[in-house]
Amino acid sequence: MELPRPAAGARTSGHAKIGYARASTVRQLLQTQLDSLKAAGATRVFSEKISTRAARRPELERAVALAREMRASGVAVTLVVHEHKRLGRGLALAELAEQLRACDVGLEFLTGELKGSHDPSGVVFTVLAALSGMEREYIRDRTLEGHESARRNGKAIGGATIIDEAMLSMALHLRDQDLSLREIASHLIITQGAKRGRHPSPATVMRMLRDHDTSITELSTGTDNPKQRR
């Protein structure tokens, strides 16, 4: 497998492997992952015990930042992980792959379905980018369909003017990552009205998601016309 290529005109000075290990709970052990990363040649390893549902993983962010810095200095870099699930699932994994491809950093998985080394221009990165785009488009389409159904029924999305399509799309994505209402609310920012710049309340998030789900259900069952529900 071809190693990550340097930017045009840049000189490559060696190749570095940066390892990342993660366990979902404090009871799970990291030693197996750490041992495999060391055996694979990782010279610097970042590790943490944190849930996949967490919106931020500080040690992973540090690993990516170091990889980006080393790559910018002309070193070919690969991020090595025991298994792709350690990096995240679905859109989270696809977004990370996009970050790595943007700075020309490769990926290597030691076990699992994606086992092997992957160049930023390779098929794995291409597939993950496509999945990311498809999921974003799906979320956007669901949001627009729900809004259109709500408008036909004379409803206000979320029951308040502080809700917009971007906020709803983000809330749907975070819910898919199994975050609680309180966690979702802490990642959203109101962009309009008197509460601009503040976080919505968990109750507002619950109402927003409930109204969206109701609108989608009505749309899919053909009961979005008030006359049909009588």
ABEGO torsion letter per residue (X at the ends): XBBBBBBBGBBBBEBBBBBBBBBABAABBAAAAAAAAAAAGBABBBBBBBBAABABBAAAAAAAAAAAAAAAAGBBBBBBBABAAAAEBEAAAAAAAAAAAAAGBBBBBABEAABEBBBAABAAAAAAAAAAAAAAAAAAAAAAAAAAAAAAAGBBBGGBAABBAAAAAAAAAAAAAGBBAAAAAAABBBABEAABGBBBBAAAAAAAAAAAAAAAAAAAAGAABAAAAX
